[in-house]
């Protein structure tokens, strides 16, 4: 990533308040001259930040549902209509949008792949899924990698809409500075601060937190992929209980939109706390600050859980 001079703290605060306040600026100015469709909520937040204030650009979100996994997602009729409107499709990449493969074959939209140039982690395995992704696609969970995604969006939109290239570049640089500042804040809380956990091992009930763990020096001992109505086996539960005892873990982590049945059973067996982490897969806000607030909640859940202050079942 290109080095840039840090923007002043006052400007950071102003950007938090004035970041993209809706799904685009075109509605207030008439018909859009450029319709940009972002595939997921994190990509939508990043794209809104880059396109904020650029006249005639409409940013739409394709998938905004409270789901913890897109590997089995099926496009709806509404999704197909949104895709038909796209001049530009901004994708997370790294295989997350496998469900779009057939639709992309008939689309004329230019594609921006946010995973380009990002240091990807090798796929840990998706038992029960039949896709062929080689890398873990949950790259937005690391704010530093999210800044690289923003850089790709800015460069891509500038290349496709040269008349507004300067605006995209300025917005992209400002958003990257925010993400890098937030990354430093989270690192202080989770790694260097007085309340940073001494234990660095995590057990999660979704495999989407590897980039977050990589960013803040945690090690995921086990990630259980649990679908609603299909809880973990007795063998998996025993393995988790043994890890909790071996590492003396005070907490395990469920995902906001996932099932908590197995985690609660393990809690009853071992007495560990159960805390909730979010993968930021859905939301109503379009401001980049929504990403920051979600990551703050994740950090607070980790600190609370390791401090023994988690909520009872």
C-alpha positions in Angstrom: 0.0 0.0 0.0 1.2 3.5 -0.8 2.5 5.5 2.1 0.4 8.6 2.9 0.8 11.3 5.5 -1.6 10.7 8.3 -4.7 13.0 8.2 -5.3 15.2 11.2 -7.4 13.9 14.1 -10.1 16.6 13.5 -10.5 15.4 9.9 -10.8 11.8 11.2 -13.7 12.9 13.4 -15.4 14.8 10.6 -15.2 11.8 8.3 -16.8 9.6 10.9 -19.7 12.0 10.9 -19.9 12.7 7.2 -19.1 9.4 5.6 -21.6 8.2 2.9 -25.1 8.7 4.5 -27.1 6.6 2.1 -26.9 4.1 -0.8 -25.4 6.7 -3.1 -25.8 10.3 -4.1 -27.8 9.8 -7.3 -31.3 9.8 -5.7 -30.9 13.4 -4.7 -29.5 14.4 -8.1 -31.7 12.5 -10.6 -30.9 9.3 -12.6 -27.5 7.8 -11.9 -24.9 7.9 -14.6 -23.0 5.1 -13.0 -24.6 2.3 -10.9 -22.2 0.4 -8.7 -23.3 -2.8 -7.0 -21.4 -4.1 -4.0 -21.9 -7.8 -3.3 -21.7 -7.8 0.5 -22.3 -5.5 3.4 -18.5 -4.8 4.1 -17.8 -4.2 0.5 -20.9 -1.9 0.4 -19.5 0.1 3.3 -16.1 0.4 1.6 -17.6 1.3 -1.7 -19.9 4.0 -0.2 -16.8 5.6 1.4 -15.0 5.7 -1.9 -17.9 7.0 -3.9 -19.2 9.5 -1.3 -20.1 12.8 -2.8 -19.3 11.8 -6.4 -22.1 13.2 -8.4 -24.3 10.8 -10.4 -22.9 7.6 -8.7 -25.4 5.2 -7.1 -24.1 2.5 -4.8 -26.4 -0.5 -4.3 -25.9 -3.6 -2.1 -26.6 -7.0 -3.5 -26.7 -9.2 -0.3 -27.8 -7.8 3.0 -29.2 -10.7 5.0 -28.5 -11.8 8.6 -26.5 -14.8 7.5 -23.2 -16.2 8.7 -22.3 -18.0 5.5 -22.7 -17.2 1.8 -21.3 -20.5 0.5 -24.8 -21.9 -0.1 -26.5 -18.6 -1.0 -28.9 -18.5 -3.8 -29.7 -15.4 -5.8 -33.2 -14.1 -5.4 -35.3 -12.4 -8.1 -34.6 -9.1 -6.5 -30.9 -9.8 -6.5 -31.0 -10.6 -10.3 -32.8 -7.3 -10.9 -30.1 -5.4 -8.9 -27.4 -7.2 -10.9 -29.1 -6.1 -14.2 -28.7 -2.5 -13.2 -25.0 -2.8 -12.4 -22.4 -0.8 -14.5 -19.8 -1.9 -12.0 -19.8 -4.9 -9.7 -17.5 -4.7 -6.7 -16.8 -8.1 -5.3 -15.0 -9.3 -2.1 -13.3 -12.0 -4.2 -11.2 -14.9 -3.0 -14.1 -17.2 -3.8 -16.7 -15.7 -1.5 -19.1 -15.0 -4.4 -19.1 -18.4 -6.0 -22.9 -18.1 -6.0 -22.5 -15.4 -8.7 -20.6 -17.6 -11.3 -23.6 -18.2 -13.6 -25.0 -14.7 -13.3 -21.6 -13.2 -14.2 -21.5 -15.1 -17.5 -24.3 -13.0 -18.8 -23.4 -9.7 -17.1 -21.9 -6.7 -18.9 -20.8 -5.0 -15.7 -17.1 -4.2 -15.1 -15.8 -6.1 -12.1 -13.6 -4.9 -9.3 -12.1 -7.7 -7.2 -11.2 -6.4 -3.7 -9.0 -9.4 -3.0 -6.5 -8.5 -5.6 -3.1 -7.8 -4.0 -4.2 -8.9 -0.5 -2.1 -11.4 1.4 -4.6 -14.3 1.6 -4.6 -17.1 4.1 -4.9 -20.6 2.8 -8.4 -22.1 3.2 -8.7 -24.0 6.4 -11.4 -26.3 5.0 -15.2 -26.1 4.6 -16.5 -29.5 5.6 -20.0 -29.8 4.4 -19.5 -27.3 1.5 -18.8 -28.3 -2.0 -17.0 -25.2 -3.3 -13.4 -25.2 -4.5 -12.1 -22.0 -2.8 -8.4 -22.2 -2.3 -8.2 -19.2 0.1 -10.1 -18.0 3.1 -12.3 -15.2 1.7 -13.1 -13.4 5.0 -10.4 -10.7 4.4 -12.5 -7.7 5.6 -12.2 -9.0 9.2 -8.7 -7.5 9.3 -8.8 -3.7 9.1 -5.4 -3.5 7.5 -6.5 -5.8 4.7 -9.8 -3.9 4.5 -7.7 -0.8 3.8 -6.2 -2.7 0.8 -9.7 -3.5 -0.3 -10.6 0.2 -0.2 -7.5 1.0 -2.2 -8.6 -1.5 -4.9 -12.1 0.0 -5.1 -10.7 3.5 -5.4 -8.3 2.5 -8.2 -10.9 0.5 -10.0 -13.6 3.3 -9.9 -11.0 5.9 -10.9 -10.0 3.8 -14.0 -13.6 3.3 -15.0 -14.8 6.9 -14.3 -11.8 9.0 -15.1 -13.6 12.3 -14.8 -14.1 11.7 -11.1 -10.7 10.0 -10.5 -9.5 12.7 -8.1 -12.6 12.4 -5.9 -12.3 8.6 -5.7 -8.6 9.0 -4.9 -9.2 11.5 -2.1 -12.0 9.4 -0.6 -10.0 6.2 -0.8 -7.0 7.8 0.9 -9.2 9.2 3.7 -11.0 5.8 4.2 -7.7 4.0 4.3 -6.3 6.4 6.9 -9.4 5.7 9.0 -9.1 2.0 8.8 -5.4 2.1 9.6 -6.1 4.3 12.6 -8.8 1.9 13.8 -6.4 -1.0 13.3 -3.9 0.7 15.6 -6.6 1.3 18.2 -7.7 -2.3 18.1 -4.1 -3.5 18.4 -3.6 -1.3 21.4 -6.7 -2.8 23.1 -6.1 -6.4 22.2 -2.3 -6.8 22.1 -0.5 -4.0 23.9 -2.9 -2.5 26.4 -3.1 -3.3 30.1 -6.3 -5.3 29.6 -5.0 -7.3 26.6 -5.6 -11.0 27.2 -2.6 -13.1 28.3 -4.3 -16.1 26.7 -4.1 -15.9 22.9 -6.1 -19.0 22.0 -9.7 -18.8 20.7 -12.4 -21.3 20.0 -15.1 -19.9 17.6 -18.3 -21.2 16.2 -17.6 -20.0 12.7 -14.4 -20.3 10.6 -14.6 -16.7 9.4 -12.4 -15.1 12.1 -9.0 -16.2 11.0 -8.0 -12.8 9.5 -9.1 -11.1 12.7 -7.0 -13.5 14.7 -4.1 -13.1 12.3 -4.3 -9.3 12.7 -4.2 -9.3 16.5 -2.0 -12.2 17.3 -4.6 -14.7 18.4 -4.6 -18.4 17.5 -7.8 -20.2 16.7 -7.6 -23.6 18.3 -10.8 -24.8 16.7 -13.5 -23.3 14.5 -16.7 -25.2 14.4 -18.9 -24.6 11.4 -22.4 -25.2 12.7 -25.6 -24.7 10.7 -29.0 -24.1 12.4 -30.6 -27.5 13.1 -27.3 -29.3 12.5 -25.4 -29.1 15.7 -21.9 -30.4 16.3 -21.3 -34.1 16.9 -20.6 -35.6 20.3 -17.0 -36.2 19.1 -16.6 -32.5 18.2 -18.1 -31.4 21.6 -15.7 -33.7 23.5 -12.7 -32.3 21.5 -13.8 -28.7 22.3 -14.2 -29.6 26.0 -10.7 -31.1 26.1 -9.2 -28.0 24.5 -11.0 -25.7 27.0 -9.5 -27.8 29.8 -6.0 -28.0 28.3 -5.7 -24.3 27.7 -7.9 -23.2 30.6 -10.0 -21.1 28.4 -12.6 -18.9 30.2 -14.7 -18.2 27.1 -15.8 -19.5 23.7 -17.2 -17.4 20.8 -20.3 -17.7 18.7 -21.1 -15.8 15.6 -23.9 -13.2 15.6 -26.0 -14.9 12.9 -25.1 -18.5 13.8 -26.5 -21.2 16.0 -25.5 -21.2 19.7 -26.9 -24.6 20.7 -23.6 -26.5 20.9 -21.9 -23.5 22.6 -24.5 -23.4 25.3 -24.2 -27.2 25.8 -20.5 -26.8 26.2 -21.1 -23.9 28.6 -23.3 -26.1 30.8 -20.6 -28.8 30.7 -17.5 -26.6 31.5 -18.8 -23.3 32.9 -17.1 -21.2 30.2 -18.5 -17.9 29.2 -20.1 -17.6 25.7 -19.5 -14.3 23.9 -20.7 -13.2 20.5 -18.6 -11.9 17.6 -19.9 -10.4 14.4 -18.6 -10.9 10.9 -20.3 -7.7 9.8 -22.4 -9.5 7.2 -25.5 -7.2 7.4 -26.6 -3.8 8.6 -28.7 -0.8 7.9 -26.0 1.9 8.0 -23.9 3.0 5.0 -21.3 5.0 6.9 -17.8 3.5 7.2 -18.1 4.0 11.0 -20.5 1.0 11.1 -17.5 -1.2 10.3 -15.5 0.4 13.1 -18.3 0.0 15.6 -18.7 -3.7 14.8 -15.0 -4.3 15.2 -15.1 -2.4 18.5 -17.9 -4.8 19.7 -15.7 -7.7 18.7 -12.8 -6.4 20.7 -15.1 -5.7 23.7 -16.4 -9.2 23.6 -12.9 -10.7 23.6 -11.8 -8.5 26.5 -14.9 -9.1 28.4 -14.8 -12.9 27.9 -11.1 -13.2 28.9 -11.7 -11.0 31.9 -14.4 -13.3 33.2 -17.1 -10.8 32.8 -19.2 -12.5 30.1 -23.0 -12.7 30.4 -24.7 -15.8 31.7 -26.6 -18.1 29.5 
